């Protein structure tokens, strides 16, 4: 196989894995489970199958080094399985299990992000800042959760006040935070 094609395949696979990881990270913020539970189970599956399927990755990794190929397989499997489990749990949450809970706002904060603009072929300059607004709330089970909210909701929120959240039971029984559905207008 051509070297450029192998590199292109490797870059493509890494990009796809990064997309899976990004989806998992976004949905993780809306799922009420410890961060290590799903990835550790997925890692066990990845390590268990690494000895069977690890050698198949030599076309992608462009190396015959078995430990490298098996490690790549274990990491790729961990990312994909974690994303699939979290996404399935979130996307197929039972709407009839929706429960509104009132949780106390422990803290409110905003994160500053840099905005850049391109001024040349390989040159970017600072173009100001933008903010994302977050509330730190205490869930009914005692767990702390950071929730991103809009600017208006952030300005109305007060520390110590109660905030309404809609919890639904996910497909795998893991509770998820969903936005309440607006009733259809007649």
C-alpha positions as CSV (number, residue, x, y, z in Angstrom):
1,X,0.0,0.0,0.0
2,X,1.2,3.5,-0.8
3,X,2.7,5.4,2.1
4,X,0.6,8.5,1.5
5,X,-2.6,6.4,1.5
6,X,-1.6,4.7,4.8
7,X,-1.0,8.1,6.4
8,X,-4.3,9.4,5.0
9,X,-6.1,6.4,6.5
10,X,-4.3,6.8,9.9
11,X,-5.3,10.5,10.0
12,X,-8.9,9.6,9.0
13,X,-9.1,7.0,11.7
14,X,-7.7,9.4,14.4
15,X,-10.1,12.1,13.2
16,X,-13.1,9.7,13.5
17,X,-11.9,8.6,17.0
18,X,-11.7,12.3,18.0
19,X,-15.2,12.8,16.8
20,X,-16.4,9.9,18.9
21,X,-14.6,11.3,21.9
22,X,-16.1,14.7,21.5
23,X,-19.6,13.3,21.3
24,X,-19.0,11.2,24.4
25,X,-17.6,14.3,26.3
26,X,-20.6,16.4,25.4
27,X,-23.1,13.8,26.4
28,X,-21.1,13.0,29.6
29,X,-22.0,16.5,30.9
30,X,-25.6,15.5,30.8
31,X,-25.3,12.0,32.3
32,X,-25.3,11.3,36.0
33,X,-22.7,8.7,36.4
34,X,-19.1,8.6,37.7
35,X,-16.7,9.5,34.9
36,X,-14.6,6.3,35.1
37,X,-17.4,3.6,35.1
38,X,-18.1,3.3,31.4
39,X,-14.5,3.9,30.1
40,X,-13.1,1.3,32.5
41,X,-15.6,-1.3,31.2
42,X,-14.8,-0.4,27.7
43,X,-11.1,-0.6,28.4
44,X,-11.6,-4.2,29.7
45,X,-13.3,-5.1,26.4
46,X,-10.5,-3.3,24.4
47,X,-7.7,-5.1,26.3
48,X,-9.5,-8.4,26.0
49,X,-9.9,-8.1,22.2
50,X,-6.4,-6.6,21.6
51,X,-4.7,-9.9,21.4
52,X,-7.3,-11.2,18.9
53,X,-7.7,-8.1,16.7
54,X,-4.6,-6.0,17.5
55,X,-2.6,-7.3,14.5
56,X,-5.3,-6.1,12.1
57,X,-4.3,-2.5,12.8
58,X,-0.9,-2.8,11.1
59,X,-2.4,-1.4,7.9
60,X,-3.6,1.7,9.8
61,X,-0.7,2.3,12.1
62,X,1.9,1.5,9.4
63,X,4.0,-0.5,11.8
64,X,4.5,-4.2,12.5
65,X,5.1,-3.6,16.2
66,X,2.6,-5.7,18.0
67,X,2.5,-3.8,21.2
68,X,1.8,-0.5,19.3
69,X,-1.0,-2.1,17.3
70,X,-2.6,-3.8,20.3
71,X,-2.4,-0.5,22.3
72,X,-4.0,1.4,19.4
73,X,-6.7,-1.2,19.2
74,X,-7.4,-1.0,23.0
75,X,-7.6,2.8,22.9
76,X,-9.8,2.9,19.8
77,X,-12.2,0.3,21.2
78,X,-12.4,2.1,24.5
79,X,-13.3,5.4,22.8
80,X,-15.9,3.8,20.4
81,X,-17.6,1.7,23.0
82,X,-17.7,4.5,25.6
83,X,-19.3,6.8,23.0
84,X,-21.8,4.2,21.9
85,X,-22.9,3.3,25.5
86,X,-23.3,7.0,26.6
87,X,-25.0,8.0,23.4
88,X,-27.4,5.1,23.4
89,X,-28.3,5.8,27.1
90,X,-28.9,9.4,26.4
91,X,-30.6,9.3,23.0
92,X,-33.1,6.5,23.9
93,X,-34.0,7.8,27.4
94,X,-37.6,7.1,28.3
95,X,-39.7,10.3,27.9
96,X,-42.4,8.9,30.2
97,X,-39.9,8.6,33.0
98,X,-39.3,12.4,33.1
99,X,-39.1,13.8,36.6
100,X,-38.6,17.4,37.5
101,X,-36.3,18.0,40.4
102,X,-35.3,21.2,42.1
103,X,-31.6,21.4,42.8
104,X,-29.8,24.1,44.7
105,X,-27.4,26.4,42.8
106,X,-24.1,26.1,44.7
107,X,-22.1,28.5,42.5
108,X,-22.4,30.4,39.2
109,X,-19.4,31.2,37.0
110,X,-18.4,32.1,33.5
111,X,-15.6,30.8,31.4
112,X,-13.7,33.1,29.2
113,X,-12.8,31.8,25.7
114,X,-10.5,33.5,23.2
115,X,-11.8,34.4,19.7
116,X,-9.2,34.6,16.9
117,X,-9.4,35.7,13.3
118,X,-7.2,34.9,10.4
119,X,-5.1,37.7,8.9
120,X,-2.8,35.8,6.7
121,X,-1.9,32.4,5.3
122,X,-0.6,31.1,8.6
123,X,-1.3,33.9,10.9
124,X,-4.1,34.4,13.5
125,X,-4.6,37.3,15.8
126,X,-6.7,37.8,18.9
127,X,-10.1,39.1,18.1
128,X,-11.6,39.4,21.6
129,X,-13.2,37.1,24.0
130,X,-16.5,35.3,24.5
131,X,-18.0,33.7,27.5
132,X,-19.9,30.6,28.4
133,X,-22.1,30.6,31.5
134,X,-22.3,27.7,34.0
135,X,-24.1,26.8,37.1
136,X,-22.7,24.4,39.7
137,X,-25.7,22.5,41.2
138,X,-26.0,19.7,43.7
139,X,-28.0,16.7,42.4
140,X,-30.4,14.8,44.6
141,X,-27.8,12.0,45.1
142,X,-25.3,14.6,46.5
143,X,-23.2,14.7,43.3
144,X,-22.0,18.1,42.0
145,X,-22.7,18.9,38.4
146,X,-21.8,21.8,36.2
147,X,-24.5,22.8,33.8
148,X,-24.0,25.2,30.9
149,X,-26.8,27.8,30.6
150,X,-27.6,30.8,28.5
151,X,-26.7,34.3,29.5
152,X,-30.3,35.2,30.5
153,X,-30.7,32.2,32.7
154,X,-27.2,32.8,34.2
155,X,-28.1,36.4,35.1
156,X,-31.4,35.3,36.8
157,X,-29.8,32.5,38.8
158,X,-28.8,33.2,42.4
159,X,-26.5,31.1,44.6
160,X,-28.5,29.2,47.1
161,X,-31.7,29.4,44.9
162,X,-33.4,26.3,43.5
163,X,-33.2,25.4,39.8
164,X,-35.6,23.1,38.0
165,X,-34.0,20.2,36.0
166,X,-35.7,17.4,34.1
167,X,-34.2,14.0,34.7
168,X,-35.1,11.0,32.6
169,X,-34.1,7.3,33.0
170,X,-31.7,6.4,30.2
171,X,-31.8,3.3,28.1
172,X,-29.3,1.6,30.4
173,X,-30.8,2.9,33.6
174,X,-28.4,5.8,34.0
175,X,-30.2,9.0,34.7
176,X,-29.7,11.9,32.2
177,X,-30.5,15.6,32.3
178,X,-32.8,16.6,29.5
179,X,-34.3,19.9,28.6
180,X,-38.0,20.0,29.1
181,X,-40.0,19.6,26.0
182,X,-42.1,22.7,25.1
183,X,-45.8,21.8,24.6
184,X,-46.9,22.0,21.0
185,X,-48.9,25.2,20.1
186,X,-52.4,24.6,18.9
